[in-house]
Amino acid sequence: MGALRIVLTIIFIIVCIALVVLVLMQEGKTQGLGSISGAAETYWGKNKGRSMEGRLVQITKILAILFFVLAIVLNLQIF
């Protein structure tokens, strides 16, 4: 059981580093003064889910869920 704990800890560390990198790669959610006049509503803003930014958000959500699951599993005293 000790080997499984080591493997899960290594995966947990990799997920932590990937999560930090992905969060830092994303653009800020504030749009400044452009949001007052409606200038932020462009074609790219409407189709953000299909862009690279949308993929980063989806991967971040998946890694966050994996982070919490691994944290709970590693905290259990069954190993």
C-alpha positions as CSV (number, residue, x, y, z in Angstrom):
1,M,0.0,0.0,0.0
2,G,3.0,2.3,0.5
3,A,3.8,2.3,-3.2
4,L,0.2,3.3,-4.1
5,R,0.5,6.3,-1.7
6,I,3.7,7.4,-3.3
7,V,2.2,7.1,-6.8
8,L,-0.9,9.1,-5.8
9,T,1.3,11.7,-4.1
10,I,3.4,12.1,-7.3
11,I,0.2,12.5,-9.4
12,F,-1.1,15.0,-6.8
13,I,2.0,17.1,-7.2
14,I,1.8,17.0,-11.0
15,V,-1.8,18.1,-10.8
16,C,-1.0,20.9,-8.4
17,I,1.7,22.3,-10.7
18,A,-0.4,21.9,-13.8
19,L,-3.3,23.7,-12.1
20,V,-1.1,26.7,-11.1
21,V,0.3,26.9,-14.7
22,L,-3.2,26.8,-16.2
23,V,-4.6,29.4,-13.9
24,L,-1.7,31.7,-14.7
25,M,-2.1,31.2,-18.4
26,Q,-5.7,32.4,-18.4
27,E,-6.8,36.0,-19.2
28,G,-8.3,38.2,-16.5
29,K,-12.1,38.4,-16.3
30,T,-12.1,42.1,-16.0
31,Q,-12.7,44.0,-19.2
32,G,-12.1,47.5,-18.1
33,L,-14.0,50.4,-19.5
34,G,-14.9,48.5,-22.6
35,S,-17.6,46.6,-20.8
36,I,-19.5,49.9,-20.0
37,S,-20.2,50.7,-23.6
38,G,-20.7,47.1,-24.7
39,A,-17.5,47.0,-26.7
40,A,-16.6,43.7,-25.1
41,E,-19.4,41.9,-26.9
42,T,-17.6,40.7,-30.0
43,Y,-17.6,37.5,-32.1
44,W,-14.7,36.1,-30.1
45,G,-16.4,36.9,-26.9
46,K,-19.5,35.0,-27.9
47,N,-17.6,32.0,-29.1
48,K,-15.1,31.8,-26.2
49,G,-16.1,28.2,-25.4
50,R,-14.6,27.0,-28.6
51,S,-11.4,29.0,-28.3
52,M,-8.1,28.2,-26.6
53,E,-9.4,30.2,-23.6
54,G,-12.5,28.0,-23.4
55,R,-10.3,24.9,-23.4
56,L,-8.1,26.3,-20.6
57,V,-11.2,26.9,-18.5
58,Q,-12.5,23.3,-19.1
59,I,-9.1,21.7,-18.3
60,T,-8.8,23.9,-15.2
61,K,-12.2,22.6,-14.0
62,I,-11.2,19.0,-14.6
63,L,-7.9,19.4,-12.8
64,A,-9.6,21.2,-9.9
65,I,-12.0,18.3,-9.4
66,L,-9.1,15.8,-9.7
67,F,-7.1,17.9,-7.1
68,F,-10.0,17.6,-4.6
69,V,-10.5,13.9,-5.2
70,L,-6.8,13.2,-4.8
71,A,-6.6,15.3,-1.7
72,I,-9.5,13.4,-0.1
73,V,-8.1,10.0,-1.1
74,L,-4.6,10.9,0.2
75,N,-6.1,12.1,3.5
76,L,-7.9,8.8,4.1
77,Q,-6.0,6.6,6.6
78,I,-6.5,3.3,4.7
79,F,-3.0,3.3,3.2
